[in-house]
Amino acid sequence: MPELRRDPVIGYWTIVSTERSRRPLSITPKPQAPAAQCPFCEGRESQTTPELFALRSPGSPANGPGWNVRVFTAKNPLLESDSQIDRYGEGVYDVMEGAGRHEVIVETPRHDTDIDSLSIAEIEGVLSAYVARFNALAEDHRFKYALLFKNHGVTTGAPSQVLRHSRSQIIAMPIVPKRVKEELASAKSYFDRRDRCVYCDILRQESRSGQRTVAENEDFYAFCPFAARSPFETWVFPKTHSADFGRLQSSDLGSLARILKQCLGKLRVLLDDPPYNLILHTAPYRHKKRETSWKTIEEDYHWYLQISPRLTRSAGFEWGTGIHINPTPAEDAAQLLRETPSE
Amino acid sequence: MPELRRDPVIGYWTIVSTERSRRPLSITPKPQAPAAQCPFCEGRESQTTPELFALRSPGSPANGPGWNVRVFTAKNPLLESDSQIDRYGEGVYDVMEGAGRHEVIVETPRHDTDIDSLSIAEIEGVLSAYVARFNALAEDHRFKYALLFKNHGVTTGAPSQVLRHSRSQIIAMPIVPKRVKEELASAKSYFDRRDRCVYCDILRQESRSGQRTVAENEDFYAFCPFAARSPFETWVFPKTHSADFGRLQSSDLGSLARILKQCLGKLRVLLDDPPYNLILHTAPYRHKKRETSWKTIEEDYHWYLQISPRLTRSAGFEWGTGIHINPTPAEDAAQLLRETPSE
């Protein structure tokens, strides 16, 4: 059973996932599994846990071929449990049982295809799976937050990361992470002062100046954030204020698929298929429960997707200060991305 | 001129160091310079900026051979300026001129030696250089904080990181980073509630249980922190309460040198010379100025050294939540380190 441990001073949580590896040497990344053994490919459905969601051709049975998108529980879940959540103290320390869900969203049945190479209709399918699983996990009253993310070309050393097959992950957890709480608290404090969403204000300023714009369509706006922590970091925002990704309308899936394909394609062309993380920032599940301290989130928060190429690596300075070093100003990054075709 | 930019929501600062590289392709790490060209080696003193501090054999002139430890300004400083600090807003954004100092502390005249292979007396020399430069930079009224750190075997992609020669860095800056403020605020809030230093309480609990102890001597105590964010993370604390590394007595240098050599040596033997960061956590310069809101730091904060091997790599989950995944519980890591000889 993984364990959540809280630092008694700063308050960050760590997941101690003891079942993954207890010995130092097994931390070394394993070599990539060849395509011939990939359990995420069409035809090897029996090698994964049973599917929780799939977009399938009419009549194809579950856990067999015939799908475009397929979701199942991770084989080595980071968090997992069906039980109630055990919380206790050990002197000055706080511990919580690592209850949660960890699902894998396989974006394509084909092994060597990346999400930005899929058709708009196929990407719409992936996005609809995001929305469906994000909302399904909200039904479990134990979970306060879910992170939806994608690691592309990133080696983490965890056993689940050795496969190339294009996929995203969603991890539901019994806490709202400190980083997320901070973002929500700041957005709330801005709204309290000004009666405006801080992100709507940012979008207005960016759209007026245009110097950090990467791409835009009728529903979404993509730009390099002013204080980008990594070179070519790009944020994709819905133009209409909305705090909850789970309420994304199916009529918006097409325009989100188009801008995502465009942004990821530009990165691939400009930087020669760089490793990147895609991270969803959205309101925690708690606000759905109408808890008093969370009920203002609807008006003061704004969901968005963060795309962060991983071209630099953090070292002592970044770890010690939390300040990142970005060698490429957002204006230069955005101009290069604007001028680059997406394929 | 580098620029500090603040994210308008969460409030983190980013250093946009435009002079290092404006083009995407120059981000790729350069190959290591061969020893024959290393500007940090004895005999090549003219290739660095003029020395600010050195431990030299009697009679040897500055900026020539004959030293054990040598400090100078970095050739590509992250922050640098002699001017007053310009601060301004750009709509919702905050910008500050990247004023600061960035110094390199070369720990040995020999190219292929690491700090833990030096003699105790030589490591004492390095530590005395740390204290001297930390206190010298405090004299500049523009600086509120300095981070002292060391990257060992870590590739960051920055041009200053391509050399192997063993060294530390100290960067003085015009802000107290958000991460540091959080740590100080939490320590203060603990003290306000209990009239005890939180770190003294942690040390007492760790020393009683002993299960996370790595090493110990008369003045210092080293252990793996309960919520360690990376496998084999180790913290080294002075046993006697002290908030300010700058007040380290010369009588304590020997015992600090001994425990540091021991901890780093154990890591090298157990994990085959892993990359690591060494980070100093200490009170900001502000408290010296007796500003009201900082004057309690003397009693509620406690300086320490953090040693973090970099065996895993952060990806989408860590970036999105701030929660790190540690496959090796602190108790297991500490036991392995305790049982490992330091050479």
Interface residues (C-beta under 8 A of the other chain):
Chain A: E3 L4 R5 R6 D7 P8 V9 I10 G11 Y12 W13 T14 I15 V16 S17 T18 R20 S21 R22 R23 P24 S26 I27 L78 E90 G91 V92 Y93 L147 F149 K150 N151 V154 T155 T156 G157 A158 Q161 Q169 I171 M173 P177 K178 R179 V180 E182 E183 S186 A187 Y190 V198 Y199 D201 I202 Q205 P225 F226 A227 A228 R229 P231 F232 L270 L271 N277 L278 I279 L280 H281 Q306 S308 L311 T312 R313 S314 A315 G316 F317 W319 G320 T321 G322 I323 H324 I325 N326 P327 T328 P329 A330 D332 A333 L336
Chain B: E3 R5 R6 D7 P8 V9 I10 G11 Y12 W13 T14 I15 V16 S17 T18 R20 S21 R22 R23 P24 S26 I27 T28 L78 E90 G91 V92 Y93 L147 F149 K150 N151 V154 T155 T156 G157 A158 Q161 Q169 I171 M173 P177 K178 R179 V180 E182 E183 S186 A187 Y190 V198 Y199 D201 I202 Q205 P225 F226 A227 A228 R229 P231 F232 L270 L271 N277 L278 I279 L280 H281 Q306 S308 L311 T312 R313 S314 A315 G316 F317 W319 G320 T321 G322 I323 H324 I325 N326 P327 T328 P329 A330 D332 A333 L336
